[in-house]
Amino acid sequence: MQVAQCTDPITYHGEGPVWSEAWGGLRWVDMLAGDILSLGADGEVSRRNVGTVAAALRPRRDGGAVIGTERGFLLEDAQGNPIETIAAFQGEGIRMNDGACDPDGRFYCGSMAYDQRTGAGTLYRLDPDRSVKPVLSGVTISNGLDWSPDGTLAYYADTPTNSIVVFDYAHDVGLTDQRVFVSLADHELPDGLTVDAEGGVWVAMNGSGQVRRYTPEGSLDEIVEVPARQVTACTLGGPNLTDLYITTSRENLAPDDDPLAGALFCARVTVPGQPVRAFAG
């Protein structure tokens, strides 16, 4: 599979790519700069700041976006104007990280400690009525989250556990019956993930320069090699949802180390992705 470089190394900590026709294509974050990036049809990238941290984002059903910020959420209208900020937690030393929407339009975003101390993070859920609920505590680096095509399963990665887990999902009870979906080696670090239309789980492997696809049964099916080690997240987009967009990071790298780190990459796959799930609030 051929991997194309879509941009120069323009992010310090690129993360969270999302494709939405509602906002014209691909957006992703330069997380620790607090910036949202948009990829134009001509390949040009625009950038705007939303705060100290831009952790994750999803479109809103009525237009605009919901964004995970350092300690909560920001709602924007279709023109990108802020309309509401919502706190999830207080205190220093903790920030939001990755997130996604469930089949019922609720936005989840997980936290982590800046020093990555064990068990300091929580996975939060923002409901359409603007209430915030903790749904999973004691996590360390809350990362990839996405749902199966039928909406009954949710896949999740807490990176230092060296595993991807799967939950059962239903609207009234949320995430239940956590179990291991894929167990990885001690040095293998699962980061952001996305689920395709056949239920295959694509996961970015931070530090190894790979994106892997696992079948719904948990078998390794495909490996995409990326020319930057710190692969952070992936999504399926493009007109047919068959373009695998991959973000990378320069965090903690020396200036001359891994020269393509921070660039956006893309590969063409055969199984399309799912349309993005939007926030209902």
PAVONU-437232 format. One record per atom (N, C-alpha, C, O): y, z, x. Coordinates in pm, whole numbers, plus 50000, padded with zeros to 5 digits. Layout:
N
YZX...
This chain:
281
498815000050085500005000050000501245000050088501385008550177502144990650065503364989550144504424999250093504694999949973505025006550186506105015850152507405009950204507515006650323508395008650117509695003250156510715014550167510675024150090511605013250264512715022650277513855017850189514365006850208514255026150092515265022149994516685025750035517635019049995516845036250115518165040550160518095044750306517015046550362519255046050366519335052650496518995067550480518875072250367518845074950588518635089450577519925096350533520705100950616520125097150403521415101350348521395115450289522445120550249520235121850284520175135450231519695145150338518915141650426520195157350328519665168250412518355173250352517365174950424518345175650221517125180250153516985172550022517255177749914516545159950034516325151749916515165157149835514135161049890515325157349703514315163149614514455157149474515435150349443513455159949390513545158449245513895144849190514765144149104513275133649235513635120649177513205119749031512135124448993514055113648950513785111948807514285098148765515405094248796513445090748694513835077648640514085079048491513235084048418515245074748445515555074848301516385062648267517435060348326515905054748173516695043448125517995048248062519005041148064517985060448006519175065747939520355066948033521505065547991520085069548162521205070448256521185059348360521855060148463520405048948333520515036848412519605035748532519845027348618518575044048542517655042748653517335055748723517045065848658517395055648855516935066948935518075076248973519155071949014517795089248958518645099749013517765109349090516585111149059518345115549192517665126149265518715135549320519905133449300518285146049390519245156149435519215157449587518175155549650520375160549644520465166049779520655180949756521785185849747519545188049746519495201149682520475211249739521265217149665520455213149869521255223749930522705219749952523525227949993523025207049925524415202649921524995203649781526205202549763524145205849681524595206649543524975193249484525805192549394524375182349534524775168849494523695161849412522505163549436524155153949313523315144749238523555130749292524705126349304522475123549325522585109849375522035100249272521065103449202522645088449261522205077849170522035064949248522885061449330520925057949223520645045349290521055033849198520515032349089522005025749242522485014449164521535002749172520685002049261521664993349078520824981449078520994973249205520094965849244522164974449269522424967149393521984974749518522224970349630521344986249497520894994349609521905004249661521595012349748523125003649608524155013249650523875027049588523335028049478524245037449661524025051149616525365057849589526265057449673525485063949472526655072149442526245086749444525085090249422527215095249471526935109449491528045117649426529225114249436527665128449359528665137649305528145151949314526945154349307529075161149330528725175049350528755182749218529645180649135527775191649199527715199849076527695214749108527565222949017527825218449235527815232549271527225234649408527125225249487526815247049438526255250049569524815245149582524375241849692524085244749471522695240049469522495231049348522915234549237521865219749368521375211249259519865210549275519355202749356519145218649198517715220449221516865209649156515955204349220517155206349032516345196848956517165192248837518095199148796516815180748781517535175948664516625167748575515625161948620516985167348448516325159148348517365154248249518395160748229517115142548185518045138048081517985147047958516975153647933519055147247882519085153847751518875143247642519325131947657518215147047536517885137447430519135131447367519125119847325520195139147361521435134247299522415128747401523585126547370521945126347523522805120947628523205131547729523345143347695523395127247851523755136547956522545141948027521475135648027522695153548088521635159148172521635174248165522645180548134520465180048194520335194248223519985195348370519125188048420520655204348441520515205648585520195220248619520875229348572519165222248699518925235448754519885237748869519915229948964520675248348863521645251648965521125263449048519935266849039521975269749127521465280249216520755291449140519665295649178521385296349032520815307748960520735305348809520645314948732520765292948767520705290348624520705275648594520045267748661521465271948490521415258348438522825253348405523705261048370522995240248417524235233648381523895222448283522995214448309524615221748172524475210848077525655201448092526805205848097525365188448098526405178248108526325168847989525265167047929527495162747955527495152447852527175138947915526935138048035527185128547833526775115247880527705109747987527315100748061528925114747996529885110348098529815118748225530605116648317528885128348230528755136948346529705148648347529845155248450530355151448234531265162948227530485175648196529635175548107530755186548267530055199148236530465204548101531655204948069529495208648021529805214047889529335228547871529815235547782528405233047953527945246847940527165250948065526385243048119527375263348110526565269148216525795280948158526315288348074524575282548202523675292748147523025300048264522385293748348523185313048271522595320948379521135323948348520775326848234520295323148451518895326948437518625340448503517795348148455519315343348614519125355848685520355358548770521185349648792520465370848817521575374948901521045378849039519835379449061521955381549131521555386549262521555375849368521475363949340521655380449492521685371549608520275369049660519335376349629520145358649740518905356349811517855348449739516815345349798518085344949613517135337149534517855324749482519025325549444517165313549479517735301449422516685293849342515485295849361517155285249254516255276549181515705265649274516295262549377514555260049235513935249349310513565238049213514455232449149512305234549199511905222849121511815225948972511795237548933511765215348888511665217348744511275204948668511225193948725511005206548537510595195448451510635200048306510755212048278510535190548213510525193548070509125192548013508335184048053508815201447919507515201047851507555191147734508625185847703506425188547668506405178847559507265182647439507565174147354507675195247431508525199747321509995200347358510805205747282510345194947474511755193947511512355206547569513565208247564511535215347624512035227347690512015225047841511065219347894513075229547909513235226848053512795238848134513285249948113511865236548226511365246948316511965244748454512075233448501512345255748518512815254848656512365267648727512545278648675511785265948845511255277348918512125281249035512855272849090512055293749073512915298849181512105302449305510875302549303512835305249412512255309549539513305317149617514505315649591512865325149712513815331949801514255322549910513485314249958515525323849950516015315850063515175318250188514975309050268514675330550206513845333450324512375331150297511525334250381512045325850179510685322050140509725333850136508525332050156510235345850111509345357450109508365356449991508695351049884507195361650013506095360149920506385366849786506835378249781506135359649677506175365249543507545367749486507665374149381508605362749551509965365649505510435356349393511475358949331509695345749367510135335749271509565337649132508595344949111510205330749037509805331048895509985317148838510945310148873509085313048751509255300748675509915304348543509385312348466511095298348517511875301048395511805289148300511565277748341512005292048171512055281548070513365282547992513695293047937514095271547988515315270547907514965263647777514535252047778515145270547665514835264947535516045257547478517165259747523515825248847379516955241447321518045250347261519195246047250517695262747221518715271847167519495278947277520295287847248519265274947404519955280047524519425293547570520005299447661518365298647510517755311047560516905307947682516375296947696516795317847771516035316347895514925326747897515155338547870513695322147928512545331047929511775329348060511505318048100511415340348128510495339248241509085336648189508625343348097508405326848249507055323648201505985325848307504795326248275506375327048434505405329348542506125336548654507125331448706505645348148692506295356048797505415356648921504255352448919505995361849029505245363849151504915351349228503965351249307505685340549206505465328349283506355328549407507315336149415506025320249504506745320549631507675308449646508875310249666507155296349637507985284249638507575275949517506655267849525508265278149407507925271249281508275256549295509435253049316507265247849283507485233749310507005225149194507295228149078506265214249224505985203949126505425208948994504625218248990505865202548886505415205948751505475193348666506505186548662504375190248598504365178948504503175180448411502245188148436503235172648301502225173848195501355161348187501775150448226500155163148136499235152048112499775143048002500635147347925499285130647993499805121547890499685126847747500565124147665498625134347716498495139747580499225152947562499225158547452499835158047667500645170147658499875183147652500485193647630498565182947671497775195147657497535202347789497045213647790497875195947902497675201848034498965201248113499725191648102499215211548193500375211748283499885214548424499105223748447500365206448519499995207848659501165213948735502325210748708500865222948831501915230748894501515234049037500345236549066502515234049127502265237549267503195248749311504415247449304502605259849355503315270149431502915267549576501815271149617503805261449652503455254749777502605263149874501585258049922502965275749907502185283050008500775286649965499995291450048500415284749839499045287649795498075276849838496865278549824498595265449891497755254349935496835249349823495675246149846497395248849702496605244149589497525238749481498715241949475496955230649396497585226449270496785232949159495565232249157497485239249065496785245548953497065237648826497975229448820496265240348725496445234048596496395244948488495605254348497497245243448389497285252348274496935244548148497135232448142496415251548048496425246047913497835247847858498535257247895498245238747769499585239647712499545237347561498875228147513500245245747488500485243947346501855249647314502295259147380502535244147215503915248047187504045263147163504935269447220503205268747081503385282647038503075292747148503665303547151502155289447237501745299047340502175295147479502085303347571502635282947499503105278747630501975276147727500985269747691502105281047850501145278647957500105289847959500445301647970498825286147949497745296047948496585291048033496525279348070495665300048063494395297048130494625289748262494135278648282495365295948352495595290048484494295289348564493545299048571494035277648625492895276148714493225265748820494185258148804492455265348927492705256249037492285242148998491165240048951493195232649017492895218448996492435211949126491425205049129493195214249235492825209349368493095220449468494185226049473492085223449548492235233049658492395225249788491615216249817493415228649866493775221349987493515229850111493275241850101493585223550226493435230750352494655239550378495705237650316494515249050470495575258850495496885252450539497955257750511496805240950609498015234550660498605224450561499635218350590497975222550446498415212350351499305218750244498895228150176500535213450230501565219750149501965210650033502745201350054501465213149912501845204949797503265207949754503655219549742504045197549731505445199149692505625193349552504875196849461506605184549532506835178949399505695169849355504995164049438505505168749223504435160349172504845153549042505815157448976504085143149008504285135948882502925131348832502005129348911502795129748700501535125748638501715111948576502675109548504500765102848606500895089148554500255087548417499755097148360500275075348364499835072648228498335074348209497875075548096497565074448317496135076848308495765091348338494585094748341496765099748359496505113748391496295116448538495935127648576496515106348623496445108448767497635116548815498755114648769497385125648908498425134648959498825130049098498035130549192500085125549111500655121649239501425133649295502275139349227501105137549419501745149249476502255146149616501555139949696503485150349644504075149149777503535160249865503555171949827503065156449983502475166050076503485168650189503585160850283504195179650177505275182650271504705185750409503805193950423505265179050510504845181250646503815171350696503595170350817503175164050605502115154850645502505140250627501735131350667503675137350569504095123550550503215115850455502965103950476502735122450351501845115850255502255119050111502815129550081501935109350023501855111949880500425108549839499925097849872499795117649769498395115749729498285114749578499025121049503497325106549534496965106049393495585112349374494625108849442495515121849279494255127949241493905123449099494785122649013492645120649075492205116748942492305128848848492465140048894492205126548716492235137848624491115148048649491205159448605490065143748720488975152848754489225160248884488425168848922490315157148953490655164149076490145157849203490175164249308489655145349196489175138449316490295130649381491115124449313490345130849513491355123149586491085108349565489975103549590492105101049519491935087049480492715077449569492265066349594493885081849617494715072749696495655080949783496075091849746495995075449901496955081649991498015071350028497695060350072499275075050009500405066750049501025073050173501455084550169501065065650283501655070650407503145067750408503575056450383503935077950438505395077050438505895079450580505425088750645506835071250631507295072650770508325083750789509285082150865508115094950722508895107150741507985118650702507325117950599507945129050782506945139650761507235148150639506325151350562508505151850621508825161650518509035154650382510155153250333507915150350326507915144050194508035155150089507265164750091508995153749998509305165049910508915162949764508505172549698509015150749712508775148649569508585133849541508885125449626508085130749423507855116849385507975115349234507795124949159508275103149191508295100049049507965085349033508095077649128507545081348914507265067348883508385061948795508705067648691508975050848839510095045148766510095030148777509055023848797511285024248762511405009848760511145004348621510725011848532511394991448599511274985548465509904987548401509814989148279508844987448482507494989148429506885002748464505695004948442507695011648518507255024948560506135024248665505275033048670506155013848747505155012348853505745013348993505065010349090506985017549004507615019949134507535034849165508115043049094506825038149271506685051949313507825055349408507825051149524508805062949359509945067149441509605080449509509035089449447509965081449637509565092849720510795098049794511485090549862511065110949781512185117249850511685124749974510535128949980512585126150072512245132950197513395142050240514505141350186513115150650337514075161050376514245161650528513325158650604515465165550569515755168350710515875183450734516235187550844515585191550637515775205950651515025211250774513835208650792515745218750859515205225350977514725215751086513975219851175515145203151081514785193651185515925192151286517095193051249515575189851411516575186751512517155172951486516495164651422518375170251533519025157351503518215145151543518285134851475517445145951650516695134351697515235134551655514445126151699514875144051569513485145151524513305137951391514145139251301512225130351377511865123651251513055115651197513615119351094513435104851263514705098051234514865092751092515995090951048513785090251019513925085250883513905096350778514025093550658513765108750821513805119850727515155120250655516205118750717515105122150525516295122050442516515108950370517425107750287515665098950400515735086050328514915086550201514035094950185515205077150112514415074949990513495063150015513905052950070512235064549974511235054049992510665050049856510815057149757510005038249854509425033249730508175025249761508115018049861507155026449675505925018549685505565013649545505835020449446504955001949536504494996349408503055000649382502184998749467502805006449264501465011049228500965003149109501714995449049499705004949074499124997248964499145004648831499284998448726499015017748835499025025648711500455030248685501045036748771501025027148569502415031248543502535046248520501565053248494503775050748530504065064548499504275066648350504085057548270504675078748315505025082148178506545081948164507255085148260507065078248048508505079848026508905094448046508165103548008510065096448106510495110148135510645118248006511125113047905510225130648012510425139847898511825145747908512215150848013512565145147800513965149347800514115163247740513275167947664515225169747777515555182947723516125181347582516965172647557515645189747490516025188347349517305195847314517745195247200517915202747409519105210447381520385203347416521475208847396
